[in-house]
């Protein structure tokens, strides 16, 4: 069995025309350009459309896969974008993420500010607004652990940052991108931002297509321990029972995995010490 390395595959093919790249290379390139496109890069907008079109041409379910696999990364980017002015006020040297158009930055900041003010108007007890036990610090802002600790300290003492770094806010941004990507790339590439009323009505619980996430994980994420638990379950059923859940098998055959490694990884992520004894626990994954 050949070792699969999504990053290596992308680096080897990224300079090729889209029609000469593998689906793995296309998806990784799509995510990279999509982030830049949402932040205002016209070049990346054009490349995003080109890659998306190539995937559709191959009859790859790109909308479902990106909605489930890419929306969290886009939400992470937007949280970083919203937080930049406030972090700078606190003297935090924000790592460069991308050059963004002020218009899109202002639109998201305006939405976050309006949502925060509405939240404050609800007379929420101070303890519920101030430091949160769980904060989602955008990956773009924490290249080093020391810097991550500093952001947490700042955020716990700033009501606005505590609000936007709270899981509820992140999940709503996540849900926004999940919904619009299911309809195609146009709304996201046009950098459409929801109004405050629509944003507040979005679910505060992440809802994803499990099969889309499985397809995204198996084609773009090299390490099994970084897959979602549901992806590991569907992978197990694919290996054991050839259950493709209606996905074109051409795309599933692009990568092979080992049943024992999938099973061991599943139980390790669940916190069970079952490594090497997968035959005894087959029923638990059904």
VOPANU-306594 format. One record per residue (C-alpha): x negated, y, z. Coordinates in steps of 0.05 Angstrom, whole numbers, plus 5000, padded with zeros to 4 digits. Layout:
N
XYZ...
***
This chain:
286
500050005000497150674980496551195035501251785022498752485035503653035015498753605024493253264984498253114928500453844926493354114925491553654867497653844825499554554844495854864785499654434735506054634699512254424738514053884688507353554702507853554778510753014824517053154863512853204927508453734897514554114870518054114937512054364976510854904924518255084926518055205001511855624996514556064940521456094971518656405035514956934994521057044950525557175010520457675035520558044969515557754921518157794850512857324824515156794875522456914857520856724785516656114806522155894854527355894799522555524753521154974803528454924824530454854751525354294740527953904800535053974775532853744707530253104739537053034774533753104842538853334896534953964909540554354942541853824995534553685007532554425016538654595057536754045106529154085102527354805086532455225122528955185190522455445159526156035128529456175195522756155229520056665179525957135190525157115266517857315257519957875211525158145260520358135319514558505286516259225304517859055377511558645385507459215356510559695407507959235462500959275432501058555406496558485345501258115299497857625251499057795178504657365151506357675084507358365055514858475057519558985027521959465080529059385055529658645072525958755138530659315157536858915138535058335184532958805240539459185234543358525238539458295299540258975333547758985321548458275346544358425408548459045424554958655417552058125463550258665515557158975510560258315534557758475605553357855607549957795674542858045674540157355690543257095625539957625583533057685613527657135611530056485581527355805599526955615526524256095474523055945401516656295381515956325305510155915279507756505237506356885302502556355339496356115301492856015368495655755434492856355472496756825427503056405436502556485511501857235504508057275461512056875512509757355567511957955525518557645504520557465575519958195593523558475532531158375527531358425451525757925440528857455492535257495452532457365382527756815407533456465443535455805408542456065395539956625350535056165314540455645300545056175270539656405222538155675208545555545194545956155147540355885103543155175106549855415080547355865024542155374999547654844990550655314938543955424902538155894908541556534884544056834950537556704986533356974929537757594925535857674999543157715020543857815095550357635131554258195166554658175241561757885243560057315196553457195233556957145300561856635272556356155251555655515292550655535349549254805335544754575278548554175227544653835172545853305120541952715149540552405081537953065054533353135114531052415104529452545031525753195050521752855106519552245066517252665006513953255040511953045111505852585114505952405188511851965209511752255279513752925249520052635217526952735248529552125286535252055237530252035180526551465213533151095222534951175149527950975128528550345169535150165136532050305067526249835080530149295116536849315078535349705014540650205038539550804993545651205016547151384944540351714931537151554865532051014879526951334833525751844887525651334943520450914907515851514903513351334972512550675009512550605085511550015131517349745173513149645235510250355233517050655223519950265281514150405327514451145311521951165325521250865394515251275411519151905395524851645438519851535495520250775495513750365500515649875446509649945400507949295364514348935384519149185331522248505316525548495384528949165373531549135303538749175326537449835362536050175295542249915260
***
